Each structure stands twice: as structure tokens, then as C-alpha cells.
Amino acid sequence: MINFKTIFAIALLSASTAATADEIVIDTTDLHAAISAQLAEGLEQMQQDLNEDLNAILVAQKDEQADTSVSAQRAE
């Protein structure tokens, strides 16, 4: 995920390039690469967490359905 340090660095670079655009050319390739890597890592972690949560919900629903069908059979 993008953390506050990254956001601060982007804001700082934006402010400094706006103020001194005529004097200095800043190469932000490394910054873009770092942000992209963090974003990809965060998205991958979110996908993994989502898969785990959905699997847990599906297992819980199957268990609940199995318990309901067993109690319905016993009532007959």
C-alpha cells in the first residue's frame, strides 16, 4: 500500500518542481517504479486477503447448511 512517506515525497517533489521548474529537472522514474511496486504488492495482498475471507465465508455457509439439513432430518 502507498504509505504516508510516499505521499509526502510526491507532494514535496511536486512543490519543488513547481517552484524551480526552470532550474532543475527531476527524474521521477525511480519514484514511479517504487510506487508501482508498492501498489502491485498491496493489490496482491488485498486479493489474497479477499480470497481467504471468501473461502472462510463459503465454508461457514456450507457448515450452516449441513447443520440445518441434519436437524431437519432428525425432526422427521
N, C-alpha and C positions, 0 to 999 in steps of 0.2 A: 504494500500500500504506500501511497505517497505520504510522507511524514511532514511535519512542520518545518524541519530543516530544509527540505527540498523546496517547499513553497516559499520559505524565506529567501533561499538562494535565487529562485526565479524572480521574486519581487525586487531583490537587490540588483540583480543583473538588468532587469527591465528599467529600473530607475537610473542606474548608472549609464546605460546605453542611451537613454533619452536625453540625459544631461550632457553627455560628452560624445555624441554620435559623430561629430566631425573629427574628433581627435583619436579615438581608439576603436578598432574593430575587434569585437569579442567573438571568439569561436565557441559556439554553444553545442558543438557536435557531441562532446563528451557528456554534457549535461542532458541532452536529449536521449543519449544512449542509456544513461543511468536511470532516467525517469521511465523510459520504455521497459527496461529490465525490471524495475520495481513494480510497474504496472502489470507486467506479464506474471510476475511471481504472485502478486496479490490476487489477480484473476484466477490463477491456478489454485491457490489456496481456498478461495471462495467456492470454486467449483467442487473441490474435494470436500469441503465442509457441507455444501448443499447435498452432494451425493450421500454422505454419511447420514445427514438428517433425514433425507427422504427414505433411505433404507431402514432407518430406525422406525419411522412412522409406518412404513409398509409392514414391517414385522409386527409392530404393535397392533395394527388393524387385523392382520391375519390371526394373531393370538386371540384378539377380541371376538372375531367371527367364529373361531374354533370353540371358544368357551360358550358362546351363545348357542351354537348348534348342539353341543354336548348337553347343555342344560335343557334344551328343547326336547331332545330325545329322551332324557330321563323323565320329563314331565308326562310323556305319553304313556 
